[in-house]
Amino acid sequence: MKSLLLLPMLMLGILFTSCKKEEIIQQEVVQPNRTIIFEVQSSAWKLNNNTHTWMAELPIDELDDDVNQNSGILVYISGNKQLWEPIPDVYNGSTYIYTYTTGSIFLEVQGADGATIPAPNSTTFVKVVLVDSAPIP
């Protein structure tokens, strides 16, 4: 009698242990940030008499409408491409800020005390980092 019960139990054991669970893992695609380096020559700075600031426009094709509306734009300046300072910042006694719109970044510089200063007289290196992002609906 025991042997008659043993055979069906063995069959059930084999049937239930032969199932294999598979887990499907989807890999997320991450869009990398983009970095663009500009050299702003001293001749690129134009004085805005209304605000008493020097302005330089950096045309940037990568800054399309989608990037303008959804991504982060970070800007850094340097005098030697070795030491980078994030903007807004006071750098060498001058205050630097930036604004942007589709297709352009605008750098502005004035004296740290708000006074009009001479235009930067050497090449200023500018690093622009576009941090891709997607809006949350």
C-alpha positions in Angstrom: 0.0 0.0 0.0 2.8 2.3 0.8 4.4 1.7 -2.5 1.2 2.7 -4.4 1.1 6.1 -2.6 4.9 6.6 -3.1 4.8 6.6 -6.9 2.1 9.3 -7.3 3.9 11.5 -4.7 7.1 11.1 -6.6 5.4 12.1 -9.8 3.9 15.2 -8.2 7.2 16.1 -6.8 8.9 15.9 -10.2 6.1 17.8 -11.8 6.2 20.8 -9.4 10.0 21.0 -9.2 10.6 21.1 -12.9 9.0 24.5 -13.3 11.6 27.3 -13.8 10.8 30.9 -13.0 12.4 33.5 -15.4 12.7 37.1 -14.5 13.0 39.6 -17.4 15.1 42.7 -16.5 14.7 45.7 -18.7 17.8 47.9 -19.0 17.2 51.6 -18.7 18.9 53.7 -21.4 20.6 56.8 -19.8 21.2 59.8 -22.0 24.6 61.2 -21.1 25.2 64.9 -20.4 26.8 67.0 -23.1 29.7 69.4 -22.5 30.7 72.2 -24.8 33.8 74.4 -24.3 33.9 78.0 -25.7 36.7 80.5 -26.0 35.3 84.0 -25.5 37.7 86.5 -26.9 38.0 90.0 -25.4 36.4 91.4 -28.7 33.2 89.4 -28.1 32.1 91.5 -25.1 29.6 94.3 -25.9 28.7 97.0 -23.4 25.0 97.3 -22.4 24.7 101.0 -21.4 21.3 100.4 -19.6 22.6 97.8 -17.2 26.3 98.8 -17.2 27.3 95.2 -17.9 29.4 93.6 -20.6 27.6 90.9 -22.5 28.8 88.1 -24.8 26.4 85.8 -26.7 27.4 82.2 -27.2 25.4 80.6 -30.0 24.7 76.9 -29.2 22.8 74.7 -31.7 22.4 71.9 -29.1 20.3 74.2 -27.0 17.1 73.5 -28.9 13.5 74.2 -27.7 13.3 70.8 -25.9 16.6 71.3 -24.0 15.5 74.9 -23.2 12.2 73.7 -21.7 13.2 70.4 -20.0 16.9 70.1 -19.3 19.4 71.7 -17.0 22.0 74.2 -18.2 25.1 74.6 -16.2 27.8 77.2 -17.0 31.4 77.4 -15.7 34.2 79.9 -16.4 38.0 79.6 -16.4 41.0 81.7 -17.3 43.2 78.6 -18.0 41.0 75.6 -18.6 42.3 74.0 -15.5 40.4 75.6 -12.6 36.6 76.0 -13.4 34.3 78.2 -11.4 30.5 77.8 -11.5 28.4 80.8 -12.6 26.9 82.9 -10.9 30.2 83.8 -9.4 32.6 86.6 -8.4 35.7 85.9 -10.4 38.7 88.3 -10.4 36.6 91.0 -8.8 33.8 90.8 -11.4 30.4 89.3 -11.1 29.4 86.8 -13.8 25.9 85.6 -14.5 24.2 83.9 -17.4 20.8 83.6 -19.0 19.8 81.4 -21.9 17.1 81.0 -24.6 16.7 78.6 -27.5 20.0 78.7 -29.5 22.0 81.1 -27.2 23.6 81.6 -23.9 24.2 85.2 -22.7 27.1 85.9 -20.3 27.1 89.1 -18.4 29.9 90.6 -16.3 30.1 93.7 -14.2 32.1 94.9 -11.2 31.3 93.1 -8.0 30.2 96.4 -6.5 27.8 97.0 -9.5 30.2 99.5 -11.1 30.9 99.5 -14.8 34.3 97.9 -15.4 36.5 97.5 -18.5 35.7 94.6 -20.8 37.6 91.4 -20.0 40.9 91.8 -21.7 41.9 88.2 -22.0 40.3 85.0 -23.3 37.6 83.6 -21.0 37.0 79.9 -21.3 33.4 78.8 -20.8 32.2 75.3 -20.2 28.5 74.6 -20.8 27.0 71.4 -19.5 23.6 70.3 -20.9 22.0 67.9 -18.4 19.3 66.0 -20.2 16.1 65.5 -18.4 12.5 64.5 -19.0 9.5 66.3 -17.6 7.2 64.5 -15.1 3.7 64.4 -16.5 
